[in-house]
Amino acid sequence: MAYMNFTELQGAPVAAPADSVATVAEVAPESLATKNLSALEWSVVAIAQKDRLSSLATPGRMSLALGSIFRVPGSSARLADPKLEALRRVSVLAWHHGDAVPSDEIHAFHQAGFTHGQYETLLDSISRGRSALNQGRRTR
């Protein structure tokens, strides 16, 4: 599920006082932009839903050797882009544990260049997805 920012298309509110219009014009676009994720980033979040927690572990030498020999299909590899890998790691943890993401992973997420607003948007989206999955399981 993606978020589309319609405030840029609509402009400032018509009936707002002059001082609050200046505040909205200065603050809202910046704060909304910090909550958006790109389409590529949302696809990483969607893919992370199927990843196992074991995909977060650093593979050992034996695992790397066997993986290079047998090319196990479906084995999850780390993403080449460090920013997307940080997003994948937080997403996998959120899909499996909800909002109980370890603080070191949150710190790595922020160090990769994501904002607190993006983190909240990510958790909200995954929470809704987890709820929808749980409701689907109950109706079966």
ChimeraX attribute file (.defattr): number of C-alpha atoms within 10 A of each C-alpha:
attribute: neighborCount
match mode: 1-to-1
recipient: residues
	/A:1	11
	/A:2	11
	/A:3	14
	/A:4	8
	/A:5	12
	/A:6	8
	/A:7	13
	/A:8	10
	/A:9	7
	/A:10	8
	/A:11	9
	/A:12	15
	/A:13	12
	/A:14	8
	/A:15	7
	/A:16	11
	/A:17	9
	/A:18	9
	/A:19	8
	/A:20	12
	/A:21	15
	/A:22	12
	/A:23	10
	/A:24	14
	/A:25	15
	/A:26	11
	/A:27	11
	/A:28	14
	/A:29	13
	/A:30	11
	/A:31	13
	/A:32	15
	/A:33	13
	/A:34	16
	/A:35	17
	/A:36	21
	/A:37	18
	/A:38	10
	/A:39	12
	/A:40	10
	/A:41	15
	/A:42	20
	/A:43	14
	/A:44	19
	/A:45	24
	/A:46	18
	/A:47	13
	/A:48	23
	/A:49	18
	/A:50	12
	/A:51	21
	/A:52	15
	/A:53	14
	/A:54	10
	/A:55	16
	/A:56	17
	/A:57	9
	/A:58	11
	/A:59	14
	/A:60	8
	/A:61	9
	/A:62	9
	/A:63	11
	/A:64	12
	/A:65	12
	/A:66	11
	/A:67	14
	/A:68	10
	/A:69	9
	/A:70	8
	/A:71	11
	/A:72	10
	/A:73	7
	/A:74	7
	/A:75	11
	/A:76	14
	/A:77	12
	/A:78	17
	/A:79	14
	/A:80	8
	/A:81	10
	/A:82	14
	/A:83	17
	/A:84	18
	/A:85	19
	/A:86	22
	/A:87	27
	/A:88	27
	/A:89	24
	/A:90	24
	/A:91	26
	/A:92	26
	/A:93	21
	/A:94	23
	/A:95	23
	/A:96	18
	/A:97	14
	/A:98	15
	/A:99	16
	/A:100	9
	/A:101	18
	/A:102	12
	/A:103	9
	/A:104	9
	/A:105	15
	/A:106	18
	/A:107	12
	/A:108	18
	/A:109	24
	/A:110	17
	/A:111	12
	/A:112	16
	/A:113	12
	/A:114	20
	/A:115	17
	/A:116	14
	/A:117	15
	/A:118	19
	/A:119	21
	/A:120	13
	/A:121	17
	/A:122	21
	/A:123	19
	/A:124	15
	/A:125	17
	/A:126	23
	/A:127	17
	/A:128	12
	/A:129	16
	/A:130	18
	/A:131	12
	/A:132	12
	/A:133	11
	/A:134	11
	/A:135	11
	/A:136	10
	/A:137	9
	/A:138	8
	/A:139	6
	/A:140	5
